Amino acid sequence: NYLPKSTIEFECGLHEKIQKDIVLNSSTGKMIIYSIKLFGDSNFGTTIDLVKIEGKENVSVPVTFNAQTSLPADGKILFQNHPRRYVLVQYYFHDHLLRIK
């Protein structure tokens, strides 16, 4: 069982779409490749399903939330070490601050 590295909150009005970026890096000199999987509410999305991080570089992964309801929404994004082991990094998304304007 893994604990989330951080929680990202999205706050927006009904029918608004917002984007936030998750910045990943490799602290070693080795290349890392992650498969990306989103779970939870279908209002969360990303445009990529695989990310390659060259040694000592940063890579941004865009995550969007498209508010189709005024109810709170939860999701989780997993970065799976590709192709061998499971989750090295895990983020939870939580949208309890959604407001209708």
C-alpha positions as CSV (number, residue, x, y, z in Angstrom):
1,N,0.0,0.0,0.0
2,Y,1.4,3.4,-1.1
3,L,0.8,6.8,0.4
4,P,0.2,9.7,-2.0
5,K,3.1,12.0,-2.6
6,S,0.7,15.0,-2.7
7,T,-2.9,16.1,-3.1
8,I,-3.8,18.4,-5.9
9,E,-7.0,20.4,-5.6
10,F,-9.0,21.8,-8.5
11,E,-11.4,24.6,-7.9
12,C,-13.6,25.8,-10.8
13,G,-17.1,26.7,-11.8
14,L,-19.6,24.4,-13.5
15,H,-18.7,23.6,-17.1
16,E,-15.2,25.1,-16.7
17,K,-12.1,23.2,-17.6
18,I,-8.8,23.7,-15.8
19,Q,-5.4,22.2,-16.1
20,K,-2.6,21.6,-13.5
21,D,0.8,20.1,-14.1
22,I,2.6,17.4,-12.1
23,V,6.3,17.8,-12.4
24,L,8.3,14.6,-12.3
25,N,12.1,14.2,-12.2
26,S,14.8,11.6,-12.1
27,S,17.2,12.2,-9.3
28,T,19.6,9.7,-10.8
29,G,21.5,9.9,-14.0
30,K,19.3,7.1,-15.4
31,M,16.3,7.4,-17.7
32,I,12.9,6.5,-16.2
33,I,9.8,5.6,-18.2
34,Y,6.4,5.7,-16.5
35,S,3.0,4.4,-17.8
36,I,0.2,6.8,-16.6
37,K,-3.1,5.5,-15.4
38,L,-6.0,7.6,-14.2
39,F,-8.7,6.2,-11.9
40,G,-11.8,7.7,-10.4
41,D,-14.1,10.4,-11.7
42,S,-14.2,10.7,-15.5
43,N,-14.0,14.5,-15.3
44,F,-10.2,14.1,-14.7
45,G,-8.0,13.5,-17.8
46,T,-4.6,13.7,-19.3
47,T,-3.4,13.7,-22.9
48,I,-0.5,11.3,-22.4
49,D,-0.3,7.8,-21.2
50,L,3.5,7.3,-21.2
51,V,6.3,9.7,-20.0
52,K,10.0,9.4,-20.5
53,I,12.3,11.2,-18.1
54,E,16.0,11.6,-19.0
55,G,18.5,11.5,-16.2
56,K,18.4,14.7,-14.0
57,E,15.6,16.3,-16.1
58,N,12.1,17.5,-15.2
59,V,9.0,16.6,-17.1
60,S,5.5,18.1,-16.7
61,V,2.4,15.9,-17.0
62,P,-0.7,17.9,-17.6
63,V,-3.9,16.9,-15.8
64,T,-7.2,18.4,-16.6
65,F,-10.5,18.6,-14.7
66,N,-13.7,19.3,-16.7
67,A,-16.5,20.2,-14.3
68,Q,-19.6,18.5,-15.6
69,T,-21.3,18.4,-12.2
70,S,-21.4,20.6,-9.1
71,L,-20.7,17.6,-6.9
72,P,-17.2,16.9,-5.4
73,A,-15.0,14.5,-7.5
74,D,-12.1,12.3,-6.6
75,G,-9.5,10.7,-8.7
76,K,-6.1,9.1,-8.5
77,I,-3.2,9.1,-11.0
78,L,-0.6,6.3,-10.9
79,F,2.8,6.4,-12.5
80,Q,3.8,2.8,-13.1
81,N,7.5,2.1,-13.7
82,H,7.5,0.8,-17.3
83,P,7.6,-2.1,-18.1
84,R,8.8,-3.8,-14.9
85,R,7.5,-2.8,-11.4
86,Y,4.4,-1.2,-10.1
87,V,3.9,2.3,-8.7
88,L,6.8,4.4,-7.7
89,V,4.9,7.7,-7.5
90,Q,1.3,8.1,-6.7
91,Y,-0.9,11.3,-6.6
92,Y,-4.4,11.7,-5.4
93,F,-6.7,14.3,-6.9
94,H,-9.5,15.7,-4.7
95,D,-11.9,18.3,-5.8
96,H,-13.9,19.3,-2.7
97,L,-13.6,23.1,-3.4
98,L,-15.7,23.0,-6.6
99,R,-18.0,26.0,-6.8
100,I,-20.7,27.1,-9.2
101,K,-20.3,30.7,-10.4
